[in-house]
Amino acid sequence: MLFEYEPFFDMIQGTQLAGWVDVLRPLTTAAMHRDGHGKMAAWQHAVASLPDLTATTVSLADGVTVDGICGADQRAQAIKHLSSLHP
């Protein structure tokens, strides 16, 4: 599976959200199953095709903002593949 959520589940295990791990794990597996969604294969391809970049800052406050240094080609690849994830 391309989308690996175990690190997320491990992270919330020691928080107030720990009770959700047993609920979310099977729901996530079912929701992200390739055969369960018509666009999953395209989404997985888009994520796998993203350039390998290192973020210097990440903000989820008012949307998703990721800052870092990249070249024009990497930026174009990132925009192309991220745009394909937009509904």
BELUR-V147414 format. One record per backbone hydrogen bond with DSSP energy under -0.5 kcal/mol. CO is the residue of the C=O (numbers start at 1). NH is the residue of the N-H. Records with the same first field share a line. If there is no record, write none. Layout:
CO: NH ; NH
//
This chain:
2: 4
3: 5
5: 9
6: 10
7: 11
8: 12
9: 13
11: 14
12: 15
15: 18
17: 20
18: 21
20: 24
21: 25
22: 26
23: 27
24: 28
25: 29
26: 30
27: 31
28: 32
30: 33
33: 36
34: 37
37: 40
39: 43
40: 44
41: 45
42: 46
43: 47
44: 48
45: 49
47: 50
51: 53
53: 55
57: 67
59: 65
63: 65
65: 59
67: 56 ; 57
71: 75
72: 76
73: 77
74: 78
75: 79
76: 80
77: 81
78: 82
79: 83
80: 84
82: 85
83: 86
//
